[in-house]
Structures are given as structure tokens and as C-alpha cells.
């Protein structure tokens, strides 16, 4: 089998890239190790930057998002028993949209199916070959039989544990990492959200986050120890801990209910450089991870997709193959800025040990940034997403 772009991974970044290229007449084949049901079963965040929203629309997959997504013009930072609202719309002219990553993936799957795009699920032993030549290929096993996909380019959209980054020459790959000594315990409940906008809370007991999926589906998080186990956290214990970390008016108005999903996620910052090896490009989590505090994971993957989409479009349509070598540089400029913001949000909102001096510094940071126009604008600009790097 032959195609122009082989895409490894059928998560949102792979699907988004495929549909954007399809609309430019560029052929793609997606290879995915898991089943569609497994991919849709991944519970992830759902705060979309305006740039991500516009890309989904450009891919022809935005109709349900526009109907059901919740546009947010701000969010709140809670500390010292009070809340300070960051007015995104007023400070930047932009908004974010709350729409679950699962729903984004579902919409992109349906659009790809409707347009006849080829997605091959449950493939095994995927191997990338000859991407340092002008004739890359991918081999894999499907239903017990060996198969080969010839292509012009390979897009590695297969996540942190995928084969794409592992296929890069070790002597040419450099990684940067910070692993945080705590995790997030998150629950999903069929209850109305306590607030129509997100609330991030700094508390001496640890971070709390109030989010939502819809008018009747809430997503809440509390910082926990990496030694904790989900079974240690009954619903009663979770709700009690969450309320203890929130301002009194928020806690008393919260509607509680049984958790329909409960999980603990570790936090990590990670960047791999470069993101291009010959004709193989790393995209999204294959190249970088951010802690969820700044809501940047899916959005950072979308910005990689934006860059690769335009690089490939110009290479095919305008003969601008010189732009291929700019992919990594363009992506990494924005990635490191997003890594910085996610690190900053993480460092000011979490309990970082028994350190009274550090706790006072956190509160001083929050006081300063929320107490000045420059500080609020800095937070808002980063939260709604910095501009994409131009491909030219």
C-alpha cells in the first residue's frame, strides 16, 4: 500500500492532521495500535484554545463542538480564601472553549469515516524504516499478517510511549524532563458544575480544580500523593477534601454525587529535541508533555499539527521543501513558552512540601499577578494560547 503521509496514532492530533491534509488533497493513512473503543475511552482534559477551535473547524469537524461546547470568557484563581477572576475576553479579546477531548476525537473519527479516509486499528509491531531517505516506509502486522506502507513522510502522533520517538537515532535525540512529586486525583460526576467557569485553587492542603464537561457533568481534581491508590479514596473522602480546599461560598454551593470515573495521574514536564528526523516528524505527546495545570496538552499538540500541516501543504502545493527543515524550530519556540507557563501554574498552585517560606512566595506571586493589569494580562495571554508561529 502507498500513501503520501503515514500517520502513526489515531488520537486527536493524528486525526486532526489527517483531515486538514485531506482537505488539501493530500492522501494519508492512519495506523493505530489500539481499538477505536479504547481510543475513545481515554479520559482527558477539555479546555480548547481559540486556535485549536479554529483548526477543528478548518478540518470540517467543528459542528457539534460549536453546538455543545461551552465558551468561557474567564477563569478564577483561588487563594487565601478568596477568588480572583482572570477576564480572558477583556484582557486578550480571546476565549477558550470547554469541550471534552473524547468528544473532539469522536467528531474527528466520524468526519474521517465520512470522507473515506483510511484508518487501520489494532495493528501490531509497527516499525518505521528509511525515514532518512526519500522513500520512508512503515511495516506492521494486522490480523496476523505482515503489511507494508510506503509513503513520502511519516507523522509520529502516537504519544509519549509510542514507537515514533523511540525510532529516532539516540545520538541525535536530546530530552529534557521534570517529574513532579505529586499527582492529580480526578473524578467525573453527573452533577451540575459548581461554577460556570473553571476555578484553580491554591490551598495549604494542596491544589484543587473545579472543571466541567457539560451542564450536568462535572470534572473535579485534588492534588494527591503519588503513593495514593484510587481505592483509598472513597467518594465521601474526595468530596470532603475538595470542599476543604475551596472558598466557603464555593464549597457550600457544590452539588455532590457518585463518581462515574476516578483516576490518579502523575505530572511531568518533558521535551524532546529535535522533532524532525529526515522525513519523520514528531507531533504532540510524542515530543512533549506538560502538567495539566495550564490546560496545554491537547492545545500544544494542535499547534504542532498547525505547523506540520502548513509545512506539508506548502511542500506539496508550492514546492517549498525548504520549510520541512523549519518544522522543529517553529514548534519548539511555542512549546518551550507553553512548558514555562504550565510549570509556573504548577509551581504556584500546588503544595510543594512543608516549606513555609515557599508557601509565602506562592501567595506573593498570586497576589502580584492578580493584583496588576500586567500580571493578569500575562496569565490571560498564556492561558488562551500564544500566537502560532508563522510558516513562511
LOVEXMAR-699728 format. One record per residue (C-alpha): residue number from 1; residue in three letters; y, x, z. Coordinates in steps of 0.02 Angstrom, whole numbers. Layout:
LOLUM_NUM_ala_Y_X_Z
...
This chain:
LOLUM_1_unk_0_0_0
LOLUM_2_unk_177_57_-38
LOLUM_3_unk_348_9_29
LOLUM_4_unk_521_82_40
LOLUM_5_unk_542_85_229
LOLUM_6_unk_395_85_350
LOLUM_7_unk_448_15_518
LOLUM_8_unk_342_58_670
LOLUM_9_unk_359_-79_801
LOLUM_10_unk_392_-267_790
LOLUM_11_unk_510_-282_936
LOLUM_12_unk_688_-344_910
LOLUM_13_unk_753_-179_839
LOLUM_14_unk_615_-164_710
LOLUM_15_unk_629_-345_659
LOLUM_16_unk_820_-339_651
LOLUM_17_unk_818_-183_542
LOLUM_18_unk_688_-261_427
LOLUM_19_unk_789_-419_399
LOLUM_20_unk_953_-328_369
LOLUM_21_unk_868_-217_240
LOLUM_22_unk_781_-366_161
LOLUM_23_unk_948_-448_129
LOLUM_24_unk_998_-292_34
LOLUM_25_unk_840_-299_-72
LOLUM_26_unk_758_-153_18
LOLUM_27_unk_572_-176_49
LOLUM_28_unk_496_-149_221
LOLUM_29_unk_326_-162_305
LOLUM_30_unk_314_-176_495
LOLUM_31_unk_166_-105_591
LOLUM_32_unk_141_-165_770
LOLUM_33_unk_7_-112_895
LOLUM_34_unk_10_-275_994
LOLUM_35_unk_-12_-459_950
LOLUM_36_unk_138_-573_916
LOLUM_37_unk_100_-664_1078
LOLUM_38_unk_105_-503_1177
LOLUM_39_unk_270_-452_1099
LOLUM_40_unk_346_-621_1142
LOLUM_41_unk_277_-610_1318
LOLUM_42_unk_389_-463_1363
LOLUM_43_unk_524_-524_1483
LOLUM_44_unk_686_-430_1453
LOLUM_45_unk_871_-449_1482
LOLUM_46_unk_979_-561_1375
LOLUM_47_unk_1162_-508_1380
LOLUM_48_unk_1214_-477_1199
LOLUM_49_unk_1369_-383_1148
LOLUM_50_unk_1477_-461_1015
LOLUM_51_unk_1421_-327_891
LOLUM_52_unk_1239_-371_923
LOLUM_53_unk_1276_-556_897
LOLUM_54_unk_1361_-519_732
LOLUM_55_unk_1214_-412_673
LOLUM_56_unk_1090_-552_714
LOLUM_57_unk_1197_-672_614
LOLUM_58_unk_1206_-549_469
LOLUM_59_unk_1016_-540_473
LOLUM_60_unk_1010_-730_450
LOLUM_61_unk_933_-760_621
LOLUM_62_unk_1081_-824_722
LOLUM_63_unk_1073_-1014_703
LOLUM_64_unk_979_-1053_865
LOLUM_65_unk_1073_-917_960
LOLUM_66_unk_1237_-998_908
LOLUM_67_unk_1175_-1168_965
LOLUM_68_unk_1091_-1121_1128
LOLUM_69_unk_1170_-956_1181
LOLUM_70_unk_1299_-954_1319
LOLUM_71_unk_1462_-866_1277
LOLUM_72_unk_1532_-777_1431
LOLUM_73_unk_1714_-726_1442
LOLUM_74_unk_1691_-628_1603
LOLUM_75_unk_1580_-575_1747
LOLUM_76_unk_1604_-537_1932
LOLUM_77_unk_1584_-383_2040
LOLUM_78_unk_1547_-424_2222
LOLUM_79_unk_1579_-301_2363
LOLUM_80_unk_1647_-304_2541
LOLUM_81_unk_1607_-490_2549
LOLUM_82_unk_1719_-541_2405
LOLUM_83_unk_1712_-561_2216
LOLUM_84_unk_1823_-483_2083
LOLUM_85_unk_1813_-559_1909
LOLUM_86_unk_1822_-448_1755
LOLUM_87_unk_1902_-556_1620
LOLUM_88_unk_1822_-487_1463
LOLUM_89_unk_1911_-601_1341
LOLUM_90_unk_2083_-569_1413
LOLUM_91_unk_2060_-381_1428
LOLUM_92_unk_1973_-346_1262
LOLUM_93_unk_1981_-501_1154
LOLUM_94_unk_1790_-500_1152
LOLUM_95_unk_1649_-592_1240
LOLUM_96_unk_1463_-572_1274
LOLUM_97_unk_1326_-699_1240
LOLUM_98_unk_1183_-736_1360
LOLUM_99_unk_1028_-768_1255
LOLUM_100_unk_857_-702_1305
LOLUM_101_unk_782_-554_1213
LOLUM_102_unk_622_-653_1195
LOLUM_103_unk_719_-786_1100
LOLUM_104_unk_802_-655_990
LOLUM_105_unk_629_-586_947
LOLUM_106_unk_559_-760_913
LOLUM_107_unk_703_-802_795
LOLUM_108_unk_685_-638_701
LOLUM_109_unk_496_-664_685
LOLUM_110_unk_522_-837_612
LOLUM_111_unk_653_-777_488
LOLUM_112_unk_540_-635_432
LOLUM_113_unk_395_-754_406
LOLUM_114_unk_506_-874_308
LOLUM_115_unk_566_-734_194
LOLUM_116_unk_390_-671_160
LOLUM_117_unk_411_-503_247
LOLUM_118_unk_250_-409_288
LOLUM_119_unk_216_-381_473
LOLUM_120_unk_45_-313_518
LOLUM_121_unk_0_-339_701
LOLUM_122_unk_-137_-265_810
LOLUM_123_unk_-151_-102_716
LOLUM_124_unk_-234_48_799
LOLUM_125_unk_-222_236_787
LOLUM_126_unk_-54_238_697
LOLUM_127_unk_-12_413_635
LOLUM_128_unk_144_473_544
LOLUM_129_unk_121_603_408
LOLUM_130_unk_227_711_293
LOLUM_131_unk_395_646_352
LOLUM_132_unk_463_820_324
LOLUM_133_unk_432_794_137
LOLUM_134_unk_498_666_12
LOLUM_135_unk_333_570_20
LOLUM_136_unk_303_510_200
LOLUM_137_unk_152_404_240
LOLUM_138_unk_79_311_387
LOLUM_139_unk_-106_290_421
LOLUM_140_unk_-179_160_537
LOLUM_141_unk_-335_59_574
LOLUM_142_unk_-335_-130_552
LOLUM_143_unk_-490_-234_589
LOLUM_144_unk_-595_-77_596
LOLUM_145_unk_-541_-12_426
LOLUM_146_unk_-431_138_387
LOLUM_147_unk_-272_100_290
LOLUM_148_unk_-125_199_223
LOLUM_149_unk_56_151_193
LOLUM_150_unk_160_258_76
LOLUM_151_unk_349_249_97
LOLUM_152_unk_517_331_69
LOLUM_153_unk_570_328_252
LOLUM_154_unk_497_290_423
LOLUM_155_unk_594_199_560
LOLUM_156_unk_519_227_732
LOLUM_157_unk_560_67_828
LOLUM_158_unk_406_74_939
LOLUM_159_unk_484_102_1110
LOLUM_160_unk_478_236_1243
LOLUM_161_unk_288_252_1242
LOLUM_162_unk_266_236_1054
LOLUM_163_unk_195_360_929
LOLUM_164_unk_358_396_836
LOLUM_165_unk_443_512_961
LOLUM_166_unk_275_590_1004
LOLUM_167_unk_257_636_819
LOLUM_168_unk_418_738_817
LOLUM_169_unk_396_927_819
LOLUM_170_unk_402_979_1001
LOLUM_171_unk_502_1135_965
LOLUM_172_unk_639_1032_885
LOLUM_173_unk_650_891_1013
LOLUM_174_unk_757_903_1169
LOLUM_175_unk_756_770_1305
LOLUM_176_unk_873_728_1448
LOLUM_177_unk_814_619_1591
LOLUM_178_unk_862_549_1760
LOLUM_179_unk_737_444_1858
LOLUM_180_unk_813_337_1995
LOLUM_181_unk_729_324_2166
LOLUM_182_unk_727_133_2169
LOLUM_183_unk_678_-16_2063
LOLUM_184_unk_729_-194_2024
LOLUM_185_unk_628_-342_2084
LOLUM_186_unk_665_-485_1966
LOLUM_187_unk_615_-667_1965
LOLUM_188_unk_633_-809_1842
LOLUM_189_unk_651_-984_1914
LOLUM_190_unk_677_-1158_1844
LOLUM_191_unk_837_-1184_1941
LOLUM_192_unk_1019_-1202_1888
LOLUM_193_unk_1113_-1036_1893
LOLUM_194_unk_1220_-1009_2048
LOLUM_195_unk_1365_-958_1935
LOLUM_196_unk_1412_-990_1754
LOLUM_197_unk_1443_-802_1738
LOLUM_198_unk_1345_-650_1798
LOLUM_199_unk_1375_-581_1972
LOLUM_200_unk_1337_-398_2012
LOLUM_201_unk_1338_-367_2199
LOLUM_202_unk_1356_-205_2297
LOLUM_203_unk_1288_-226_2473
LOLUM_204_unk_1233_-110_2613
LOLUM_205_unk_1056_-180_2589
LOLUM_206_unk_1058_-140_2403
LOLUM_207_unk_1107_-215_2236
LOLUM_208_unk_1089_-399_2192
LOLUM_209_unk_1115_-478_2022
LOLUM_210_unk_1134_-661_1977
LOLUM_211_unk_1100_-698_1795
LOLUM_212_unk_1030_-842_1691
LOLUM_213_unk_934_-890_1535
LOLUM_214_unk_996_-1069_1516
LOLUM_215_unk_1073_-1212_1614
LOLUM_216_unk_907_-1237_1704
LOLUM_217_unk_830_-1064_1700
LOLUM_218_unk_894_-927_1816
LOLUM_219_unk_859_-741_1824
LOLUM_220_unk_891_-650_1988
LOLUM_221_unk_864_-470_2043
LOLUM_222_unk_868_-368_2203
LOLUM_223_unk_855_-179_2222
LOLUM_224_unk_690_-130_2300
LOLUM_225_unk_588_23_2343
LOLUM_226_unk_475_99_2210
LOLUM_227_unk_336_86_2339
LOLUM_228_unk_354_-104_2346
LOLUM_229_unk_225_-215_2264
LOLUM_230_unk_257_-387_2189
LOLUM_231_unk_131_-465_2307
LOLUM_232_unk_233_-403_2455
LOLUM_233_unk_375_-516_2401
LOLUM_234_unk_345_-699_2434
LOLUM_235_unk_470_-821_2358
LOLUM_236_unk_539_-853_2532
LOLUM_237_unk_568_-668_2564
LOLUM_238_unk_652_-644_2395
LOLUM_239_unk_773_-789_2413
LOLUM_240_unk_818_-735_2590
LOLUM_241_unk_852_-557_2535
LOLUM_242_unk_953_-611_2384
LOLUM_243_unk_1063_-727_2487
LOLUM_244_unk_1093_-592_2618
LOLUM_245_unk_1169_-479_2484
LOLUM_246_unk_1288_-608_2410
LOLUM_247_unk_1456_-678_2469
LOLUM_248_unk_1432_-826_2585
LOLUM_249_unk_1503_-955_2464
LOLUM_250_unk_1380_-899_2329
LOLUM_251_unk_1230_-894_2446
LOLUM_252_unk_1261_-1067_2518
LOLUM_253_unk_1276_-1149_2346
LOLUM_254_unk_1118_-1069_2275
LOLUM_255_unk_975_-1184_2222
LOLUM_256_unk_806_-1102_2255
LOLUM_257_unk_635_-1140_2187
LOLUM_258_unk_464_-1066_2145
LOLUM_259_unk_464_-907_2042
LOLUM_260_unk_383_-932_1872
LOLUM_261_unk_386_-745_1838
LOLUM_262_unk_405_-599_1957
LOLUM_263_unk_402_-413_1919
LOLUM_264_unk_465_-243_1977
LOLUM_265_unk_545_-123_1852
LOLUM_266_unk_586_61_1883
LOLUM_267_unk_754_129_1825
LOLUM_268_unk_775_277_1709
LOLUM_269_unk_907_360_1601
LOLUM_270_unk_834_453_1452
LOLUM_271_unk_897_525_1287
LOLUM_272_unk_802_619_1152
LOLUM_273_unk_894_731_1030
LOLUM_274_unk_897_734_882
LOLUM_275_unk_850_560_820
LOLUM_276_unk_804_612_643
LOLUM_277_unk_661_724_585
LOLUM_278_unk_654_739_398
LOLUM_279_unk_632_560_338
LOLUM_280_unk_582_489_508
LOLUM_281_unk_716_406_615
LOLUM_282_unk_703_359_799
LOLUM_283_unk_779_191_845
LOLUM_284_unk_811_107_1013
LOLUM_285_unk_696_142_1160
LOLUM_286_unk_601_271_1057
LOLUM_287_unk_754_382_1077
LOLUM_288_unk_842_322_1234
LOLUM_289_unk_825_219_1392
LOLUM_290_unk_964_154_1505
LOLUM_291_unk_951_72_1675
LOLUM_292_unk_979_-116_1657
LOLUM_293_unk_1135_-116_1765
LOLUM_294_unk_1256_-109_1618
LOLUM_295_unk_1159_-229_1504
LOLUM_296_unk_1149_-96_1369
LOLUM_297_unk_963_-81_1322
LOLUM_298_unk_946_-203_1177
LOLUM_299_unk_1128_-179_1129
LOLUM_300_unk_1109_8_1112
LOLUM_301_unk_955_-19_1002
LOLUM_302_unk_1059_-139_896
LOLUM_303_unk_1192_-6_870
LOLUM_304_unk_1057_115_809
LOLUM_305_unk_998_-21_690
LOLUM_306_unk_1176_-45_628
LOLUM_307_unk_1191_140_590
LOLUM_308_unk_1021_160_507
LOLUM_309_unk_1042_1_407
LOLUM_310_unk_1206_62_334
LOLUM_311_unk_1141_239_307
LOLUM_312_unk_990_174_210
LOLUM_313_unk_1091_43_116
LOLUM_314_unk_1213_174_55
LOLUM_315_unk_1072_295_13
LOLUM_316_unk_983_166_-95
LOLUM_317_unk_1133_74_-168
LOLUM_318_unk_1262_214_-185
LOLUM_319_unk_1156_371_-189
LOLUM_320_unk_1237_433_-29
LOLUM_321_unk_1087_530_33
LOLUM_322_unk_1208_647_123
LOLUM_323_unk_1231_510_253
LOLUM_324_unk_1049_522_306
LOLUM_325_unk_1087_683_398
LOLUM_326_unk_1230_600_493
LOLUM_327_unk_1119_466_573
LOLUM_328_unk_1079_562_732
LOLUM_329_unk_1256_623_761
LOLUM_330_unk_1332_450_736
LOLUM_331_unk_1206_365_852
LOLUM_332_unk_1217_494_990
LOLUM_333_unk_1406_481_1004
LOLUM_334_unk_1390_300_1057
LOLUM_335_unk_1227_324_1153
LOLUM_336_unk_1300_450_1275
LOLUM_337_unk_1450_340_1308
LOLUM_338_unk_1334_194_1347
LOLUM_339_unk_1225_307_1454
LOLUM_340_unk_1380_358_1552
LOLUM_341_unk_1431_177_1582
LOLUM_342_unk_1255_125_1634
LOLUM_343_unk_1245_275_1751
LOLUM_344_unk_1415_230_1826
LOLUM_345_unk_1370_48_1854
LOLUM_346_unk_1207_103_1933
LOLUM_347_unk_1291_231_2046
LOLUM_348_unk_1423_111_2115
LOLUM_349_unk_1313_-42_2140
LOLUM_350_unk_1151_24_2217
LOLUM_351_unk_1111_86_2390
LOLUM_352_unk_1089_273_2365
LOLUM_353_unk_1012_314_2533
LOLUM_354_unk_1078_322_2710
LOLUM_355_unk_1242_405_2668
LOLUM_356_unk_1397_326_2749
LOLUM_357_unk_1513_441_2652
LOLUM_358_unk_1432_393_2487
LOLUM_359_unk_1444_208_2531
LOLUM_360_unk_1630_225_2563
LOLUM_361_unk_1652_316_2396
LOLUM_362_unk_1564_172_2308
LOLUM_363_unk_1682_46_2387
LOLUM_364_unk_1833_153_2345
LOLUM_365_unk_1775_162_2163
LOLUM_366_unk_1755_-27_2155
LOLUM_367_unk_1922_-55_2242
LOLUM_368_unk_2010_61_2121
LOLUM_369_unk_1931_-1_1959
LOLUM_370_unk_1951_-185_2000
LOLUM_371_unk_2124_-161_2076
LOLUM_372_unk_2211_-89_1923
LOLUM_373_unk_2234_-153_1746
LOLUM_374_unk_2175_15_1677
LOLUM_375_unk_2018_8_1783
LOLUM_376_unk_1973_-171_1738
LOLUM_377_unk_2004_-134_1555
LOLUM_378_unk_1890_17_1561
LOLUM_379_unk_1750_-88_1634
LOLUM_380_unk_1779_-229_1510
LOLUM_381_unk_1785_-116_1356
LOLUM_382_unk_1620_-36_1401
LOLUM_383_unk_1535_-199_1452
LOLUM_384_unk_1575_-292_1290
LOLUM_385_unk_1522_-137_1192
LOLUM_386_unk_1619_7_1119
LOLUM_387_unk_1652_0_931
LOLUM_388_unk_1512_54_815
LOLUM_389_unk_1531_223_732
LOLUM_390_unk_1582_201_551
LOLUM_391_unk_1458_258_418
LOLUM_392_unk_1562_340_283
